Amino acid sequence: IDAIESSDDESGEISIKHSFDGANHDFEISDSGVGIDPKVIYEPFKTTKLKGNGLGLALSIEIINAHKGSLALQKEPKIFTISLPK
């Protein structure tokens, strides 16, 4: 929501898609907001938000790793893919 509010797109959109191939659950999450700098994306306490603390993605990757999953970022268009084993 913060990324959408920072963009010029007045009709912000969030999309969540799920697929299952028998072994993994894949979740694709995208939004129409501003892009992300992949160099600092998972680094704790790095943020471009006015009210952010930079822990959201760092904590997310820790939780995903604890469940033996993975998190990938496609830069253009911006799509996060979370893959979790069955």
C-alpha positions as CSV (number, residue, x, y, z in Angstrom):
1,I,0.0,0.0,0.0
2,D,2.9,2.4,0.8
3,A,4.4,1.7,-2.7
4,I,1.1,2.5,-4.3
5,E,0.6,5.7,-2.4
6,S,4.1,6.8,-3.5
7,S,3.4,6.3,-7.1
8,D,1.5,8.6,-9.6
9,D,-1.0,5.9,-10.3
10,E,-4.3,7.1,-8.9
11,S,-6.0,3.6,-9.3
12,G,-3.5,1.5,-7.3
13,E,-3.7,-2.2,-7.8
14,I,-2.5,-5.2,-5.8
15,S,-2.6,-8.7,-7.4
16,I,-2.0,-12.0,-5.6
17,K,-1.9,-15.3,-7.6
18,H,-1.5,-18.9,-6.4
19,S,-0.4,-22.0,-8.2
20,F,0.4,-25.5,-7.1
21,D,2.5,-28.0,-9.1
22,G,2.2,-31.0,-6.7
23,A,5.4,-30.1,-4.9
24,N,5.4,-26.4,-4.3
25,H,2.9,-23.6,-3.6
26,D,3.9,-20.5,-5.5
27,F,2.4,-17.1,-4.6
28,E,3.0,-14.1,-7.0
29,I,2.4,-10.7,-5.4
30,S,2.5,-7.6,-7.5
31,D,1.4,-4.0,-7.2
32,S,1.2,-0.9,-9.4
33,G,3.4,1.2,-7.0
34,V,6.9,2.5,-7.3
35,G,9.8,0.1,-8.0
36,I,12.3,-1.4,-5.5
37,D,16.1,-1.2,-5.5
38,P,17.2,-4.8,-5.6
39,K,20.6,-3.9,-4.1
40,V,19.1,-3.2,-0.6
41,I,15.9,-5.1,-0.8
42,Y,16.6,-7.7,1.9
43,E,19.0,-5.5,4.0
44,P,17.5,-4.8,7.5
45,F,16.8,-1.1,8.4
46,K,17.1,0.1,4.7
47,T,13.9,1.8,3.6
48,T,12.7,4.5,1.3
49,K,9.4,5.0,3.2
50,L,8.8,8.0,5.4
51,K,7.4,5.9,8.2
52,G,9.2,2.6,7.4
53,N,11.7,0.8,9.6
54,G,13.1,-1.5,6.9
55,L,12.2,-4.8,8.5
56,G,9.3,-6.0,6.5
57,L,11.1,-7.9,3.7
58,A,14.0,-8.9,6.0
59,L,11.5,-10.6,8.4
60,S,9.6,-12.0,5.5
61,I,12.6,-13.8,4.0
62,E,13.5,-15.2,7.5
63,I,10.0,-16.6,7.9
64,I,10.0,-18.0,4.3
65,N,13.4,-19.6,4.9
66,A,12.3,-21.2,8.1
67,H,9.6,-23.0,6.1
68,K,12.2,-24.1,3.6
69,G,10.8,-21.8,0.9
70,S,12.3,-19.1,-1.3
71,L,11.5,-15.5,-2.3
72,A,12.4,-14.0,-5.6
73,L,11.9,-10.5,-7.1
74,Q,11.2,-9.8,-10.7
75,K,12.1,-6.1,-11.2
76,E,10.0,-5.2,-14.3
77,P,7.1,-5.6,-13.8
78,K,7.6,-5.8,-10.0
79,I,6.5,-9.2,-8.9
80,F,7.5,-11.0,-5.7
81,T,7.3,-14.8,-5.9
82,I,7.1,-16.8,-2.7
83,S,7.6,-20.6,-3.2
84,L,6.8,-22.9,-0.3
85,P,7.2,-26.7,-0.4
86,K,4.1,-28.9,0.1
